[in-house]
């Protein structure tokens, strides 16, 4: 076996565990294995329990936002806490210290580090809101308001939709680079932060900064991860379209879309939690190894 192959798990690839809170650099191919290990070690062996937990999370986070704009914003702001509950479950599975519960994605609200997680949610929301405000102010609120969003949402007039899309693209094109860089920065700052708060006892600000630094240091495996997720997303999207067409023949379109999105979230949420947790273990704990349950 070629131990230099970045796309194969090998024990020789493992580096000495880094000191607490310090990120190490892993090979680009690990981005693929984060997905593979999430499925084979975290999700598939406990599929039924993860699916039930994901289904409860999906139903709650679908229904609550329907009750008002304020509640919708609250769910959005607190979403990292739901992920934290998932990370707690992934840690229990990996360390064999417990089992997945139906309310798994809500366990972050009762964790000993819940106040740190809440502060992190607020800081992250303020950062995201601040960046959005700067971008929208630069583009111009009046210019954005001039876009016929109702036409875009309805999609009944192809020519009108195309005209609105062209106008919107022309409006934001000078800011696309900044929007992209801002999205990348926020994503990297968020990726490891909940795990660092939960398992490394870091403060919210330190967790955000260290997560961003770890993401920059491991940008190549992050890119590989994104490419793998895009490929899987296309496959899942095609399957969802076929299932959606079949379900739409039985249920009204709105009900079919709601059912399909709820079931998809019930599956995808645990998988994404597993990816985030495994990447944290590899980069911060040096847990780069061959999966015991390789798919």
N, C-alpha and C positions, 0 to 999 in steps of 0.2 A: 504493500500500500504506500502510496506517495504521501508522506506526512506534510508536504508543502501544499497539498491541494486545499485551497481555502473553502471548498464547498463540501468537505467531508469531515465529520466529527472524528477527531483523533485525540487520545489522551496526551500525546506529546505536544499538542498545540497549547495545552493549558499552561499559563504562566503562574508564578507564585501569587497567592492571593494578595491584593493590594491592602494597604493599611486602611483602617476604618474611615469611610467617607471619601476615599480617594479613588478616582476612576482610572482604569487601565484601558489601553487601546487593544481592540480585538480585530481580527482579520475581516475584510469586507464580506466574505462568504457567510459570516455568522448571522448576517441579516436574514438570510434564507432559513438558517437553523433556528432562529427565534420563532419563526412561524411553525416550523416542523416540530419543535419541542413543545410549543404551546398546545398543538393538537395532540401529540402523542403522549405527553407527560401530564398535562393539566386538564385538557378538555375531554378527549375521547374516553379515557378510563372512568370518568365520572359524568358521562354525557347526560344521563337522566336528571341528576341533581343540578347540574349547571343549567340545563335547559329550563327546569322549573324555576330556579332562581332568576334566570334571565327573563323568563316570561312574566314573572311578578314585577320585576323592574320595568320591563317594557310597557306593561299595562298601566302601572302607576304613572310613569313619565309621559304616557300618551294622554291619559285622562285628566290629570291635574292641570296641565297647561290649557286645557279647554275651558277651565273654570274662570279664567281671567288673565289679562296681560301680566299683572303683577306676579301671579303664581307661575306663569310661564317663565318669566325672568328669574324667579327664585329657583326653579328647577334647573335652569341653565347655569346659574351661578354655582349651585351646589353639586353640579354633575361630577366634579373631581371627588367629592365625598362618596358618591356611588361607586366610582372606580376604586377608591380606597377600600371599600368593603369587598370588592372583587379581589384586590391584591391580598387582603387578609385571607381570603379563601384559597387563593393560589399558594400562599405561603403554608397554610395548613396542609394542603395536598402534598406539596413538595417536601415539607419537613415531617410529614406523617404525624402531625400533632392534633388532627381533628378532621371533621368531614364538612362537606358543603351543606349549608342549611338553605331552606326556601327563602329566608330573608337575608341571604348572604350579602347582597349589594347594599343593604342598609346597615351593616355592622360597623361601618365607619363612623356612624353617628353616635355609637356607644363606646367607641374605642378610647383607650386612655389618652391617645394623642388627638382626640377630636377637636380640641380648641386650636391646636396648631394647624389642623386641616381646615378648620373654618376660616382662620386668618389667611391661610394660603388661598382659599377660594376667593376671599374678598380682594386680596392683592392682585391675583390673576385677573379677576373681573375688572378691576380698576385699570390695570395695564392694557387689557384688551379694549376696554371702552375708551381709554385715552388715545390709543393708536387709531381706533376707528374715528374718533372725533377729529383728530388732526387730518386724517385722509379725507373725510367727508367735507371738512372746512376748506381744504385745499382745492378739492374738485368744485365745490360750490353747492350749497343746499338748494338754491333756486334751480340750478341746472339739473340736479337729480330729481327735483320735484316735477320738472318739465317732462320727464320720461313718462309715457303712458303705461304705467305698471299694470293697469287693468287689461289692456290689450295683450301684453306679454303673458299674463296669467291665463287669460281665456284661450289664446292661441287659435281662435277661430278664423282669423283673417291672415293667411300666410304672408301676403305682401306687407300688411301693416306691421306684423311681427318682425319681419326682416328689416323694415325701415327703422323700427324702434331699437332693434339690436345693433344695427349699424351706428345709430346715433349714440347709443350707450357705449359701444366699443370705442368710438372716436372720443367720447368724453373722458373715459378712464385710461386710455392708452398711455398718456404721459406719466401716469402714476402706477402702471402695472409692476414695474420693477420694485418700487417701494412697498407696494401691497404684498408682493411675493416674498421679499426679504423680511417684512414684518411678520408674515404668517410663519415662515421658517423659524425665526427667532422665538416667537411665542410657542411654537410646537416643541422646539428643543428644550426650552425652559420648563415646559410642562411635563415632558415625557417621563423623566425619572423622579420628579419632585415628590409626588405622593409616597412612593416607596422609600425615599430618603427620610421623609418626615415620620413614616410608620416604623421603619426598621433600623434607621441610623440615628434617630432622635435629633435630626437637624431642625433648626428653626426654619420657618417658611421662606424667609429671604435667602438664607444660605442654601436651602434646597433648590430654589429657583435658579440661583447663580451657578451652583454646582451641576445642576441638570443641564443647563445651557453649555457649560464648559465641556461636560462629558459628551454631549451631542456633537459639539464642534470637533472634539478629538476623534470621535467615531463617526464622522460624516459619511465615509464610504459604506460601512455596513448599514447606516441609516438609508442611504440611497438604494442599496440592494433591497432592503426591506420594503421601501416604497414601490419599487419595480415589481417585487413579488406580490404585494398587496394589489397593485393595479391589475396584474394578470389574474389573480384570484377574483378580484372584483368584476372583471369582464365575464369570467365563467359563471360566477354567482348571478350576475345580472341577466345573462342569457337564460339560465335555469329559472330565475324568478319571472322572467317574461312569459315563459312557457306555462309555468304553474299559474301565473296571474291570468293568462288567457283562459285556462281551464276553469279557474274559480269564478271568473267574470261571467261565465256561461250559467252559473248557478246563483250567484249573488249580485246585487247591484254594484256598479263600478266602484263607488265610494267605499262600500263595505268590504269589497274584495281587496282594494288597495290598503285599507286599514288593517285587515287581517294579515295580509302578506307582510306589511312593514313591521307589524308586531312580532310575527314569528321570526322574521329575519333578524330583528334586534335581539330576540331571545337567544339566538345562536351566535351572532357576531360579537355581542358584548363580552361573553366569557372568553371567546377566542382572542379578542384584542387585549383583554385583561391579562391573559396568559402570555401574550407577546411582550407586553410591557414588563411583566414580572420576570420573565426569563431573561430579557435583555438587561434588567437591573442586576440579576444574579451573576450574569457573565461579566459585566463590566465592573461591578462594585465588589463582588465576592469572589471573582476569579473562577466561577463555576462553569468553565468551558469544558464540556465533556461529551462523550457519545451518549445519546439518549438510550435509556434502558428499554424503551418501548417504541423504537423507530418504526414509523409507518411504512 
